[in-house]
């Protein structure tokens, strides 16, 4: 995962909790270089610290953090405003520049619904589940930024590292 992704997480902490938050998780922007690649497991450690020391220490913290990182990034707001969710969610290459944690494939797409399958091949089971929740929050925020109302449902397979997302939305904007 690229360092800029870590820095965005720290930006979120600073925005929400100020310097006190960064002190509590014992992290700083100086710890990461934007262009450098860091291990997936290290990002999971950062998510754990944020949740344990600043959140409610629940799995939903990861989803909320993932969504907030998207909602608070002006580039994402401009990229997705007014876009058709069907088109947005069937294009899965957007993640490649920031992280390559999972393989995501479109299972099906229809008017008002897209189903995605995600296979996470890195990290331990708990880290994979953390990522699946984090990614769910990102998908929810992207849907929100398109201007359409809807929801994202996360499904877990019996097979370790396999997840599915059912993204549904009202076909009228607003």
Secondary structure, DSSP 8 states (H G I E B T S, - for coil): -BHHHHHHHHHHHHHHHHHHHHHHHT--GGG--TTSB--HHHHHHHHHHHHHHHS-SSHHHHHHHHHHHHHT-HHHHHHHTT--HHHHHT--GGGGGT---EEEEEEEEETTEEEEEEEE-SS-HHHHHHHHHHHHHHHHHHHHHHT--EEEEEEE-SSTTEEEEEEEE-SS--
